[in-house]
Amino acid sequence: MTADSEVPAALPIEDLIEEEQPILTPLRQPADGVPDVINDPKSLQRSAEAIAAGSGPVAIDAERAGGYRYGQNAYLVQIRRVGSGTHLIDPIGFANLKPIADAIGSAEWILHAANQDLPCLADLGLAPQHLFDTEMAARILGRPKVGLAALAGSELSLSLAKEHSAADWSNRPLPRSWLTYAALDVELLVELREILRADLERTGRITWAAEEFEYIRTAPAKAPRREPWRRTSGIHRIRNPRGLAVVRELWEARDRLAADRDIAPGRVLPDTAIAAAGNGRPTTEKQLAELPEYRGKGTRRRIGYWWQAVECANKTASADLPELSAKSEGPPSPRSWVDKSPAAAARLGSAKAFLAILSEESGIPTENMLTPDTVRRLCWEPPVSLDQEAVAEFLRDAGARGWQIDLTLAGLTSAIATTPKQEA
């Protein structure tokens, strides 16, 4: 090496030492053992009495079978409360779980990722009056990983296995190992809630979390999509209205059959088969059957059913064919903004840059500070007066919570106000 050669700067010694990973204790069995499954009225009543006699908040979880069954019904409900132990309830044989709802009363619920389980629990007559969401609490605290297993490790130094999260929970009887997994899902929630709540209070973010919990608890059911068939995987490659009609008819035929048989739609006919027919646009049943995606045993057995859908699409009048692009219920894709509205694109770039910096400083993911849809709508069609009062009103109308507005208002208003509002 010559004297003029550049010498790499020496790395700090701490960068040369690999970060020592914490040693986690595997959690393999619930502290009280695995309880029997509750599947008859007498057992349910005894469980309700035990829960009512317990104290403090109630940890709740539910297991679904979305990848196997039609819809998102609960096939197991897990409940744990101090003084009452853990309860594993099979909801299939019950019209509702009203005795459990009465037993819980106004006690606080603890769930992880509550928005995933609240709809199926509501179908069973279970709805919280007060809520603590451990995943959302971790997000507001800026935890780098917010999954239940990750929090068990970072907060409690415990290793929590998640190997049965995607299992078919409609199976009966449920294997013992699955019941162990289900019981462990609520084993740590009460303790985890205490740790996260203390941190929320210490950091002054407890009111932020309370607003988020209440927003999640009271959120209305999602409205059905206008054209759900447009979410078919591979549809983006179909650029012909007739081909899109084939996708639409096949998707709707599949949905009817899946609902009737209580099977997840993707198991009745995969999206790849629907997209293949939309691309190929067969004109005879034989042509449909010759597509590689329709040569499977189950698909061949119903080839006549699928052909009826394709034939219906082929006979659809031109005026009734679907448009190539879905009717937008909001701003267009940001990818097109530079051409359609350079000013809006500039506002969006400034807003995203500000939120990225704020996210780095606060540790809160940008999507939890403001939803991406809210930011896009604000930048695409901002208020006439770009001041903080007008922007705050816009954010409130979009559903932003008070803490989100307080956190982002000044910087966000400044970011979008310094870019042109309209095209020249």
HUMOFEN-V920622 format. One record per helix or strand. SS is the DSSP state (h for helix, s for strand). FROM is the first residue (numbers start at 0). TO is the last residue. Records with the same first field share a line. If there is no record, write none. Layout:
BEGIN
SS=FROM-TO, FROM-TO
END
This chain:
BEGIN
h=12-15, 40-52, 90-92, 97-103, 113-121, 133-139, 147-155, 175-186, 188-201, 205-217, 227-230, 234-236, 240-260, 264-267, 270-279, 284-289, 291-293, 296-300, 302-313, 317-319, 333-339, 341-361, 365-368, 371-379, 387-396, 401-416
s=24-26, 36-37, 54-63, 73-81, 84-88, 107-110, 129-132, 157-159
END
